[in-house]
Amino acid sequence: RESWLTHAMSSFVNEVTSHLTTKGLTPNPTWLSNFLSHQRQQNVNSIKETAWFRIIHSNITESVQATDIICLPVDILNANIADRIVRGPLALQLLDIEDISRSRWSQVEAIEAEERGETTRGREIIRSVPTEEGENGQTQQSSTSSSATSSGPHKLILQDARGQKVYAFEMSSVPSINLGLAIGAKLLVRDVTVARGVLLLESRNVVLLGGKIEAMNMTWKAKRKQVLMAIAQDPA
């Protein structure tokens, strides 16, 4: 009986691992073992989906198995290499993003507008008005011109499962890349050109998996305004 249970558990682990690997994130065995030890549900499909949700909301330096296939080359930052193609697919998470088509001051203004409860739609400013219950259930519209939307191109800092960090630049519009992306969001990048240590992103080679790292995202948002203001005041 013990042998049968061991075989059944091994088969179960393999099934969950295969599910995550097929989606692009091969789990670290230690992370997966810890995840499974806290599961009470018996349905394998439910556990697969829960595992996927947890792994895209985790730090891949802890949850994903760092292999040469899904990680950046160890010499990725070698600026002496003019250009090369990295096949991948690379499993990467977002650490920072900036819309370089906009001035730092305009980005500060957009953050302040959000702090005031304003969002943009086209060239309209949509103001959230609290209801009597304190919910943002009503809106008022203004025809005042809003600050520029997140049109890009964007500059990103990405990180792989080994912890290596690299700059990435949006060479052509990638619909999934915008300032609404949460820090810690997971991306799969394949057949990407690397020019002097910078990944050149195009829609054909980027797939957004989603997710975020809650603590990192909150810290980034809290400090973003101060960072932009410091750079704008002292661009050197």
CYANA upper distance limits for C-alpha pairs under 8 A (distance plus 0.5 A):
  1 ARG  CA      5 LEU  CA      6.76
  2 GLU  CA      6 THR  CA      6.65
  3 SER  CA      7 HIS  CA      6.68
  4 TRP  CA      8 ALA  CA      6.58
  5 LEU  CA      9 MET  CA      6.58
  6 THR  CA     10 SER  CA      6.62
  7 HIS  CA     11 SER  CA      6.63
  8 ALA  CA     12 PHE  CA      6.65
  9 MET  CA     13 VAL  CA      6.66
 10 SER  CA     14 ASN  CA      6.66
 11 SER  CA     15 GLU  CA      6.66
 12 PHE  CA     16 VAL  CA      6.91
 12 PHE  CA     44 VAL  CA      8.27
 13 VAL  CA     17 THR  CA      6.54
 14 ASN  CA     18 SER  CA      6.45
 15 GLU  CA     19 HIS  CA      6.72
 16 VAL  CA     20 LEU  CA      6.88
 16 VAL  CA     44 VAL  CA      8.48
 16 VAL  CA     47 ILE  CA      8.28
 16 VAL  CA     48 LYS  CA      6.13
 16 VAL  CA     51 ALA  CA      8.23
 17 THR  CA     21 THR  CA      6.49
 17 THR  CA     26 THR  CA      7.01
 17 THR  CA     27 PRO  CA      6.87
 18 SER  CA     22 THR  CA      6.47
 18 SER  CA     26 THR  CA      8.22
 19 HIS  CA     23 LYS  CA      7.15
 19 HIS  CA     48 LYS  CA      7.30
 20 LEU  CA     24 GLY  CA      6.99
 20 LEU  CA     25 LEU  CA      5.97
 20 LEU  CA     26 THR  CA      6.24
 20 LEU  CA     27 PRO  CA      7.40
 20 LEU  CA     48 LYS  CA      8.22
 20 LEU  CA     51 ALA  CA      8.26
 20 LEU  CA     52 TRP  CA      6.89
 21 THR  CA     25 LEU  CA      5.45
 21 THR  CA     26 THR  CA      4.76
 21 THR  CA     27 PRO  CA      7.76
 22 THR  CA     26 THR  CA      8.46
 24 GLY  CA     89 PRO  CA      8.05
 24 GLY  CA     91 ALA  CA      7.31
 24 GLY  CA    188 LEU  CA      7.51
 25 LEU  CA     55 ILE  CA      8.40
 25 LEU  CA     64 VAL  CA      6.69
 25 LEU  CA     65 GLN  CA      8.42
 25 LEU  CA     91 ALA  CA      7.16
 26 THR  CA     64 VAL  CA      6.13
 26 THR  CA     65 GLN  CA      6.24
 27 PRO  CA     31 TRP  CA      7.35
 27 PRO  CA     32 LEU  CA      6.66
 27 PRO  CA     55 ILE  CA      8.31
 27 PRO  CA     63 SER  CA      6.24
 27 PRO  CA     64 VAL  CA      4.91
 27 PRO  CA     65 GLN  CA      5.87
 28 ASN  CA     32 LEU  CA      6.66
 28 ASN  CA     62 GLU  CA      7.78
 28 ASN  CA     63 SER  CA      5.71
 28 ASN  CA     64 VAL  CA      5.18
 28 ASN  CA     65 GLN  CA      4.74
 28 ASN  CA     66 ALA  CA      8.31
 29 PRO  CA     33 SER  CA      6.49
 29 PRO  CA     65 GLN  CA      8.00
 30 THR  CA     34 ASN  CA      6.73
 31 TRP  CA     35 PHE  CA      6.63
 31 TRP  CA     62 GLU  CA      7.57
 31 TRP  CA     63 SER  CA      5.82
 31 TRP  CA     64 VAL  CA      8.41
 32 LEU  CA     36 LEU  CA      6.58
 32 LEU  CA     63 SER  CA      8.07
 33 SER  CA     37 SER  CA      6.64
 34 ASN  CA     38 HIS  CA      7.31
 35 PHE  CA     39 GLN  CA      7.40
 35 PHE  CA     51 ALA  CA      8.00
 39 GLN  CA     47 ILE  CA      8.13
 41 GLN  CA     46 SER  CA      8.12
 41 GLN  CA     47 ILE  CA      7.59
 42 GLN  CA     47 ILE  CA      8.13
 43 ASN  CA     47 ILE  CA      6.90
 44 VAL  CA     48 LYS  CA      6.65
 45 ASN  CA     49 GLU  CA      6.88
 46 SER  CA     50 THR  CA      6.66
 47 ILE  CA     51 ALA  CA      6.45
 48 LYS  CA     52 TRP  CA      6.77
 49 GLU  CA     53 PHE  CA      6.76
 50 THR  CA     54 ARG  CA      6.64
 51 ALA  CA     55 ILE  CA      6.56
 52 TRP  CA     56 ILE  CA      6.80
 53 PHE  CA     57 HIS  CA      6.89
 53 PHE  CA    211 GLY  CA      8.00
 54 ARG  CA     58 SER  CA      6.64
 55 ILE  CA     59 ASN  CA      8.25
 55 ILE  CA     60 ILE  CA      8.01
 55 ILE  CA     63 SER  CA      7.01
 55 ILE  CA     64 VAL  CA      8.38
 56 ILE  CA     60 ILE  CA      8.49
 56 ILE  CA    185 ALA  CA      7.66
 56 ILE  CA    186 LYS  CA      6.77
 56 ILE  CA    209 LEU  CA      7.86
 56 ILE  CA    210 GLY  CA      7.07
 56 ILE  CA    211 GLY  CA      5.21
 56 ILE  CA    212 LYS  CA      7.14
 57 HIS  CA    184 GLY  CA      7.75
 57 HIS  CA    185 ALA  CA      8.10
 57 HIS  CA    211 GLY  CA      5.34
 57 HIS  CA    212 LYS  CA      5.30
 57 HIS  CA    213 ILE  CA      5.82
 57 HIS  CA    214 GLU  CA      8.06
 58 SER  CA     62 GLU  CA      8.19
 58 SER  CA     63 SER  CA      7.10
 58 SER  CA    184 GLY  CA      8.26
 58 SER  CA    212 LYS  CA      7.68
 58 SER  CA    213 ILE  CA      6.35
 59 ASN  CA     63 SER  CA      6.74
 59 ASN  CA    184 GLY  CA      7.67
 59 ASN  CA    213 ILE  CA      7.08
 60 ILE  CA     64 VAL  CA      5.41
 60 ILE  CA     92 LEU  CA      8.41
 60 ILE  CA     93 GLN  CA      7.81
 60 ILE  CA    160 ASP  CA      7.64
 60 ILE  CA    161 ALA  CA      5.62
 61 THR  CA     66 ALA  CA      8.25
 61 THR  CA    160 ASP  CA      7.53
 61 THR  CA    161 ALA  CA      4.77
 61 THR  CA    162 ARG  CA      6.32
 61 THR  CA    163 GLY  CA      6.30
 62 GLU  CA    161 ALA  CA      7.93
 64 VAL  CA    161 ALA  CA      6.52
 65 GLN  CA    161 ALA  CA      7.38
 66 ALA  CA     70 ILE  CA      7.51
 66 ALA  CA     71 CYS  CA      6.86
 66 ALA  CA    161 ALA  CA      5.64
 66 ALA  CA    162 ARG  CA      6.20
 67 THR  CA     71 CYS  CA      6.50
 68 ASP  CA     72 LEU  CA      7.77
 68 ASP  CA     73 PRO  CA      7.71
 69 ILE  CA     88 GLY  CA      6.24
 69 ILE  CA     89 PRO  CA      7.41
 69 ILE  CA     90 LEU  CA      7.48
 70 ILE  CA     88 GLY  CA      6.21
 70 ILE  CA     89 PRO  CA      6.12
 70 ILE  CA     90 LEU  CA      4.67
 70 ILE  CA     91 ALA  CA      5.82
 70 ILE  CA    160 ASP  CA      8.37
 70 ILE  CA    161 ALA  CA      8.47
 71 CYS  CA     88 GLY  CA      8.15
 71 CYS  CA     90 LEU  CA      6.03
 71 CYS  CA     91 ALA  CA      7.02
 71 CYS  CA     92 LEU  CA      8.36
 71 CYS  CA    160 ASP  CA      6.06
 71 CYS  CA    161 ALA  CA      6.80
 71 CYS  CA    162 ARG  CA      7.34
 72 LEU  CA     76 ILE  CA      6.85
 72 LEU  CA     90 LEU  CA      7.23
 72 LEU  CA    160 ASP  CA      7.05
 72 LEU  CA    164 GLN  CA      7.73
 76 ILE  CA    166 VAL  CA      8.15
 76 ILE  CA    197 GLY  CA      5.96
 77 LEU  CA    166 VAL  CA      7.68
 77 LEU  CA    196 ARG  CA      7.52
 77 LEU  CA    197 GLY  CA      4.76
 77 LEU  CA    198 VAL  CA      8.03
 78 ASN  CA    196 ARG  CA      6.91
 78 ASN  CA    197 GLY  CA      6.23
 79 ALA  CA    195 ALA  CA      8.33
 79 ALA  CA    196 ARG  CA      4.58
 79 ALA  CA    197 GLY  CA      5.93
 80 ASN  CA    196 ARG  CA      6.83
 81 ILE  CA    195 ALA  CA      7.71
 81 ILE  CA    196 ARG  CA      5.96
 81 ILE  CA    197 GLY  CA      8.10
 82 ALA  CA    195 ALA  CA      5.97
 82 ALA  CA    196 ARG  CA      5.55
 83 ASP  CA    193 THR  CA      7.15
 83 ASP  CA    194 VAL  CA      5.86
 83 ASP  CA    195 ALA  CA      4.74
 83 ASP  CA    196 ARG  CA      6.60
 84 ARG  CA    193 THR  CA      6.16
 84 ARG  CA    194 VAL  CA      5.89
 84 ARG  CA    195 ALA  CA      7.26
 85 ILE  CA    191 ASP  CA      6.49
 85 ILE  CA    192 VAL  CA      6.01
 85 ILE  CA    193 THR  CA      5.07
 85 ILE  CA    194 VAL  CA      6.63
 86 VAL  CA    190 ARG  CA      7.42
 86 VAL  CA    191 ASP  CA      5.94
 86 VAL  CA    192 VAL  CA      5.91
 86 VAL  CA    193 THR  CA      6.94
 86 VAL  CA    194 VAL  CA      7.56
 87 ARG  CA    190 ARG  CA      5.68
 87 ARG  CA    191 ASP  CA      4.67
 87 ARG  CA    192 VAL  CA      7.04
 88 GLY  CA    189 VAL  CA      7.14
 88 GLY  CA    190 ARG  CA      5.20
 88 GLY  CA    191 ASP  CA      6.91
 89 PRO  CA    188 LEU  CA      6.46
 89 PRO  CA    189 VAL  CA      5.86
 89 PRO  CA    190 ARG  CA      4.86
 89 PRO  CA    191 ASP  CA      7.95
 90 LEU  CA    160 ASP  CA      8.08
 90 LEU  CA    187 LEU  CA      8.46
 90 LEU  CA    188 LEU  CA      5.94
 90 LEU  CA    189 VAL  CA      5.52
 90 LEU  CA    190 ARG  CA      6.63
 91 ALA  CA    160 ASP  CA      6.62
 91 ALA  CA    161 ALA  CA      7.73
 91 ALA  CA    186 LYS  CA      7.60
 91 ALA  CA    187 LEU  CA      6.59
 91 ALA  CA    188 LEU  CA      5.50
 91 ALA  CA    189 VAL  CA      7.31
 92 LEU  CA    158 LEU  CA      6.47
 92 LEU  CA    159 GLN  CA      5.77
 92 LEU  CA    160 ASP  CA      5.17
 92 LEU  CA    161 ALA  CA      7.67
 92 LEU  CA    186 LYS  CA      6.22
 92 LEU  CA    187 LEU  CA      5.82
 92 LEU  CA    188 LEU  CA      6.86
 92 LEU  CA    189 VAL  CA      8.07
 93 GLN  CA    158 LEU  CA      5.98
 93 GLN  CA    159 GLN  CA      5.78
 93 GLN  CA    160 ASP  CA      7.03
 93 GLN  CA    183 ILE  CA      8.30
 93 GLN  CA    184 GLY  CA      5.68
 93 GLN  CA    185 ALA  CA      5.92
 93 GLN  CA    186 LYS  CA      4.95
 93 GLN  CA    187 LEU  CA      6.61
 94 LEU  CA    156 LEU  CA      7.65
 94 LEU  CA    157 ILE  CA      6.69
 94 LEU  CA    158 LEU  CA      5.30
 94 LEU  CA    159 GLN  CA      7.11
 94 LEU  CA    182 ALA  CA      8.21
 94 LEU  CA    183 ILE  CA      5.87
 94 LEU  CA    184 GLY  CA      5.34
 94 LEU  CA    185 ALA  CA      5.87
 94 LEU  CA    186 LYS  CA      7.05
 94 LEU  CA    187 LEU  CA      8.27
 95 LEU  CA    156 LEU  CA      7.93
 95 LEU  CA    157 ILE  CA      5.86
 95 LEU  CA    158 LEU  CA      6.15
 95 LEU  CA    159 GLN  CA      7.45
 95 LEU  CA    183 ILE  CA      5.98
 95 LEU  CA    184 GLY  CA      6.59
 96 ASP  CA    156 LEU  CA      5.95
 96 ASP  CA    157 ILE  CA      5.50
 96 ASP  CA    158 LEU  CA      7.81
 96 ASP  CA    183 ILE  CA      7.10
 96 ASP  CA    220 TRP  CA      8.43
 97 ILE  CA    154 HIS  CA      7.17
 97 ILE  CA    155 LYS  CA      6.18
 97 ILE  CA    156 LEU  CA      4.89
 97 ILE  CA    157 ILE  CA      7.04
 97 ILE  CA    179 LEU  CA      7.32
 98 GLU  CA    154 HIS  CA      5.95
 98 GLU  CA    155 LYS  CA      5.77
 98 GLU  CA    156 LEU  CA      7.01
 98 GLU  CA    179 LEU  CA      7.59
 99 ASP  CA    150 SER  CA      6.79
 99 ASP  CA    151 SER  CA      7.72
 99 ASP  CA    152 GLY  CA      5.55
 99 ASP  CA    153 PRO  CA      6.49
 99 ASP  CA    154 HIS  CA      4.95
 99 ASP  CA    155 LYS  CA      6.99
 99 ASP  CA    178 ASN  CA      8.23
 99 ASP  CA    179 LEU  CA      7.68
100 ILE  CA    152 GLY  CA      6.90
100 ILE  CA    153 PRO  CA      6.58
100 ILE  CA    154 HIS  CA      6.23
100 ILE  CA    155 LYS  CA      7.18
101 SER  CA    151 SER  CA      7.81
101 SER  CA    152 GLY  CA      6.12
101 SER  CA    153 PRO  CA      6.70
101 SER  CA    154 HIS  CA      8.19
102 ARG  CA    106 SER  CA      6.85
102 ARG  CA    107 GLN  CA      7.28
102 ARG  CA    148 ALA  CA      7.75
103 SER  CA    107 GLN  CA      7.00
104 ARG  CA    108 VAL  CA      6.77
104 ARG  CA    228 LEU  CA      6.12
104 ARG  CA    229 MET  CA      7.49
104 ARG  CA    231 ILE  CA      8.00
104 ARG  CA    232 ALA  CA      6.20
105 TRP  CA    109 GLU  CA      6.71
105 TRP  CA    228 LEU  CA      7.88
105 TRP  CA    229 MET  CA      7.49
105 TRP  CA    232 ALA  CA      7.11
106 SER  CA    110 ALA  CA      6.71
106 SER  CA    147 SER  CA      7.12
106 SER  CA    148 ALA  CA      8.09
107 GLN  CA    111 ILE  CA      6.79
107 GLN  CA    228 LEU  CA      8.07
108 VAL  CA    112 GLU  CA      6.72
108 VAL  CA    225 LYS  CA      6.25
108 VAL  CA    228 LEU  CA      7.14
108 VAL  CA    229 MET  CA      7.46
109 GLU  CA    113 ALA  CA      6.60
109 GLU  CA    147 SER  CA      7.99
110 ALA  CA    114 GLU  CA      6.78
110 ALA  CA    147 SER  CA      6.90
111 ILE  CA    115 GLU  CA      6.71
111 ILE  CA    225 LYS  CA      7.34
112 GLU  CA    116 ARG  CA      6.79
113 ALA  CA    117 GLY  CA      6.99
113 ALA  CA    118 GLU  CA      5.67
113 ALA  CA    119 THR  CA      7.48
114 GLU  CA    118 GLU  CA      5.44
114 GLU  CA    119 THR  CA      6.49
117 GLY  CA    127 ARG  CA      6.58
117 GLY  CA    128 SER  CA      6.02
118 GLU  CA    125 ILE  CA      6.98
118 GLU  CA    126 ILE  CA      6.09
118 GLU  CA    127 ARG  CA      5.04
118 GLU  CA    128 SER  CA      6.66
119 THR  CA    125 ILE  CA      6.50
119 THR  CA    126 ILE  CA      5.75
119 THR  CA    127 ARG  CA      7.08
120 THR  CA    124 GLU  CA      6.38
120 THR  CA    125 ILE  CA      5.30
120 THR  CA    126 ILE  CA      6.21
120 THR  CA    146 SER  CA      6.95
120 THR  CA    149 THR  CA      8.31
121 ARG  CA    125 ILE  CA      6.93
121 ARG  CA    126 ILE  CA      7.37
122 GLY  CA    146 SER  CA      8.35
123 ARG  CA    143 SER  CA      7.57
123 ARG  CA    144 THR  CA      7.70
123 ARG  CA    145 SER  CA      5.61
123 ARG  CA    146 SER  CA      5.79
124 GLU  CA    141 GLN  CA      7.25
124 GLU  CA    142 SER  CA      6.30
124 GLU  CA    143 SER  CA      5.60
124 GLU  CA    144 THR  CA      6.57
124 GLU  CA    145 SER  CA      6.58
124 GLU  CA    146 SER  CA      6.54
125 ILE  CA    141 GLN  CA      6.54
125 ILE  CA    142 SER  CA      5.89
125 ILE  CA    143 SER  CA      7.25
125 ILE  CA    144 THR  CA      6.94
125 ILE  CA    145 SER  CA      7.68
125 ILE  CA    146 SER  CA      6.35
126 ILE  CA    139 THR  CA      6.84
126 ILE  CA    140 GLN  CA      6.46
126 ILE  CA    141 GLN  CA      5.47
126 ILE  CA    142 SER  CA      7.17
127 ARG  CA    139 THR  CA      5.93
127 ARG  CA    140 GLN  CA      5.72
127 ARG  CA    141 GLN  CA      6.86
127 ARG  CA    142 SER  CA      8.41
128 SER  CA    136 ASN  CA      6.13
128 SER  CA    137 GLY  CA      7.95
128 SER  CA    138 GLN  CA      6.68
128 SER  CA    139 THR  CA      5.19
128 SER  CA    140 GLN  CA      7.22
129 VAL  CA    136 ASN  CA      6.17
129 VAL  CA    137 GLY  CA      7.61
129 VAL  CA    138 GLN  CA      5.91
129 VAL  CA    139 THR  CA      5.95
129 VAL  CA    140 GLN  CA      7.52
130 PRO  CA    134 GLY  CA      5.51
130 PRO  CA    135 GLU  CA      5.56
130 PRO  CA    136 ASN  CA      5.06
130 PRO  CA    137 GLY  CA      7.09
130 PRO  CA    138 GLN  CA      7.25
131 THR  CA    135 GLU  CA      5.74
131 THR  CA    136 ASN  CA      6.73
131 THR  CA    137 GLY  CA      6.73
131 THR  CA    138 GLN  CA      7.22
150 SER  CA    178 ASN  CA      6.40
150 SER  CA    179 LEU  CA      6.55
151 SER  CA    178 ASN  CA      7.87
152 GLY  CA    170 GLU  CA      8.10
152 GLY  CA    173 SER  CA      7.72
152 GLY  CA    178 ASN  CA      7.83
153 PRO  CA    169 PHE  CA      7.86
153 PRO  CA    170 GLU  CA      5.80
153 PRO  CA    171 MET  CA      7.47
153 PRO  CA    172 SER  CA      7.73
153 PRO  CA    173 SER  CA      7.31
154 HIS  CA    169 PHE  CA      6.63
154 HIS  CA    170 GLU  CA      5.91
154 HIS  CA    177 ILE  CA      8.07
154 HIS  CA    178 ASN  CA      7.84
155 LYS  CA    167 TYR  CA      7.66
155 LYS  CA    168 ALA  CA      6.35
155 LYS  CA    169 PHE  CA      5.28
155 LYS  CA    170 GLU  CA      7.01
156 LEU  CA    167 TYR  CA      6.22
156 LEU  CA    168 ALA  CA      5.53
156 LEU  CA    169 PHE  CA      6.88
157 ILE  CA    165 LYS  CA      7.18
157 ILE  CA    166 VAL  CA      6.16
157 ILE  CA    167 TYR  CA      5.16
157 ILE  CA    168 ALA  CA      6.62
158 LEU  CA    165 LYS  CA      6.06
158 LEU  CA    166 VAL  CA      5.92
158 LEU  CA    167 TYR  CA      6.85
158 LEU  CA    168 ALA  CA      7.49
159 GLN  CA    163 GLY  CA      6.31
159 GLN  CA    164 GLN  CA      5.91
159 GLN  CA    165 LYS  CA      4.89
159 GLN  CA    166 VAL  CA      6.94
160 ASP  CA    164 GLN  CA      6.03
160 ASP  CA    165 LYS  CA      7.27
166 VAL  CA    197 GLY  CA      7.72
166 VAL  CA    198 VAL  CA      7.13
166 VAL  CA    199 LEU  CA      7.96
167 TYR  CA    197 GLY  CA      7.98
167 TYR  CA    198 VAL  CA      5.72
167 TYR  CA    199 LEU  CA      6.88
168 ALA  CA    198 VAL  CA      5.86
168 ALA  CA    199 LEU  CA      4.87
168 ALA  CA    200 LEU  CA      6.41
168 ALA  CA    201 LEU  CA      7.25
169 PHE  CA    198 VAL  CA      7.52
169 PHE  CA    199 LEU  CA      6.64
169 PHE  CA    200 LEU  CA      5.63
169 PHE  CA    201 LEU  CA      6.35
170 GLU  CA    174 VAL  CA      7.55
170 GLU  CA    200 LEU  CA      6.57
170 GLU  CA    201 LEU  CA      5.22
170 GLU  CA    202 GLU  CA      6.78
171 MET  CA    200 LEU  CA      6.33
171 MET  CA    201 LEU  CA      6.06
171 MET  CA    202 GLU  CA      6.34
172 SER  CA    201 LEU  CA      7.62
172 SER  CA    202 GLU  CA      5.78
172 SER  CA    203 SER  CA      7.56
173 SER  CA    202 GLU  CA      7.15
173 SER  CA    203 SER  CA      7.05
174 VAL  CA    201 LEU  CA      8.15
174 VAL  CA    202 GLU  CA      6.41
174 VAL  CA    203 SER  CA      5.03
174 VAL  CA    206 VAL  CA      8.09
175 PRO  CA    203 SER  CA      7.65
176 SER  CA    207 VAL  CA      8.33
176 SER  CA    208 LEU  CA      6.87
177 ILE  CA    181 LEU  CA      7.31
181 LEU  CA    185 ALA  CA      7.21
182 ALA  CA    211 GLY  CA      7.90
182 ALA  CA    212 LYS  CA      5.95
182 ALA  CA    213 ILE  CA      8.24
182 ALA  CA    217 ASN  CA      6.60
183 ILE  CA    212 LYS  CA      6.11
183 ILE  CA    213 ILE  CA      6.75
183 ILE  CA    214 GLU  CA      8.33
183 ILE  CA    216 MET  CA      6.88
183 ILE  CA    217 ASN  CA      5.16
183 ILE  CA    220 TRP  CA      7.82
184 GLY  CA    211 GLY  CA      7.24
184 GLY  CA    212 LYS  CA      4.59
184 GLY  CA    213 ILE  CA      5.09
184 GLY  CA    214 GLU  CA      8.28
184 GLY  CA    216 MET  CA      7.61
184 GLY  CA    217 ASN  CA      7.43
185 ALA  CA    208 LEU  CA      8.30
185 ALA  CA    209 LEU  CA      7.78
185 ALA  CA    210 GLY  CA      5.64
185 ALA  CA    211 GLY  CA      5.22
185 ALA  CA    212 LYS  CA      4.90
185 ALA  CA    213 ILE  CA      7.72
186 LYS  CA    208 LEU  CA      6.84
186 LYS  CA    209 LEU  CA      5.75
186 LYS  CA    210 GLY  CA      5.89
186 LYS  CA    211 GLY  CA      6.68
186 LYS  CA    212 LYS  CA      7.77
187 LEU  CA    206 VAL  CA      7.27
187 LEU  CA    207 VAL  CA      6.15
187 LEU  CA    208 LEU  CA      5.08
187 LEU  CA    209 LEU  CA      5.87
187 LEU  CA    210 GLY  CA      7.69
188 LEU  CA    206 VAL  CA      6.32
188 LEU  CA    207 VAL  CA      5.60
188 LEU  CA    208 LEU  CA      6.96
188 LEU  CA    209 LEU  CA      7.56
189 VAL  CA    205 ASN  CA      5.99
189 VAL  CA    206 VAL  CA      5.26
189 VAL  CA    207 VAL  CA      7.04
190 ARG  CA    205 ASN  CA      5.71
190 ARG  CA    206 VAL  CA      7.37
191 ASP  CA    205 ASN  CA      6.75
192 VAL  CA    199 LEU  CA      7.19
192 VAL  CA    200 LEU  CA      6.98
192 VAL  CA    201 LEU  CA      7.27
192 VAL  CA    205 ASN  CA      6.81
193 THR  CA    199 LEU  CA      6.58
193 THR  CA    200 LEU  CA      6.03
193 THR  CA    201 LEU  CA      8.24
194 VAL  CA    198 VAL  CA      5.79
194 VAL  CA    199 LEU  CA      5.08
194 VAL  CA    200 LEU  CA      6.55
195 ALA  CA    199 LEU  CA      7.10
195 ALA  CA    200 LEU  CA      7.70
201 LEU  CA    205 ASN  CA      7.23
201 LEU  CA    206 VAL  CA      7.37
202 GLU  CA    206 VAL  CA      7.06
203 SER  CA    207 VAL  CA      8.45
212 LYS  CA    217 ASN  CA      7.58
213 ILE  CA    217 ASN  CA      6.44
214 GLU  CA    218 MET  CA      6.68
215 ALA  CA    219 THR  CA      6.78
216 MET  CA    220 TRP  CA      6.57
217 ASN  CA    221 LYS  CA      6.68
218 MET  CA    222 ALA  CA      6.60
219 THR  CA    223 LYS  CA      6.74
220 TRP  CA    224 ARG  CA      6.23
221 LYS  CA    225 LYS  CA      8.15
223 LYS  CA    227 VAL  CA      6.75
224 ARG  CA    228 LEU  CA      6.73
225 LYS  CA    229 MET  CA      6.69
226 GLN  CA    230 ALA  CA      6.59
227 VAL  CA    231 ILE  CA      6.82
228 LEU  CA    232 ALA  CA      6.56
229 MET  CA    233 GLN  CA      6.58
230 ALA  CA    234 ASP  CA      6.63
230 ALA  CA    235 PRO  CA      8.49
231 ILE  CA    235 PRO  CA      5.49
231 ILE  CA    236 ALA  CA      8.34
